Amino acid sequence: MAEVEIYSSIFCGFCYRAKSLLKEKGVEFTEFDVFAHPAKRQEMMARAHGDRKVPQIFINGEHVGGCDKLYQLELENKLDALLGLEAGS
């Protein structure tokens, strides 16, 4: 299974949706709360090419984007392969 990291904030509905999709798929992830730990926002921005908005999602170290991009990958049936899940999981 892939290593998934998500930079988020407790006040973010898009973060909640992204994490819900990952949990629904049974994917474990490492979460970094940029509200509680402001230094993580700077780290996130450096990794996400300056993007300040949360969530920012990384799969196996590669920047995927935010919630909309995660759901787009799901709709295109590409997310499971990125996550290392078998078809139909």
Stockholm file with secondary structure:
# STOCKHOLM 1.0

chainA/1-89         MAEVEIYSSIFCGFCYRAKSLLKEKGVEFTEFDVFAHPAKRQEMMARAHGDRKVPQIFINGEHVGGCDKLYQLELENKLDALLGLEAGS
#=GR chainA/1-89 SS CCCEEEEECTTCHHHHHHHHHHHHTTCCCEEEETTTCHHHHHHHHHHTTTCCSSCEEEETTEEEESHHHHHHHHHTTCHHHHHTCCTTC
#=GC SS_cons        CCCEEEEECTTCHHHHHHHHHHHHTTCCCEEEETTTCHHHHHHHHHHTTTCCSSCEEEETTEEEESHHHHHHHHHTTCHHHHHTCCTTC
//
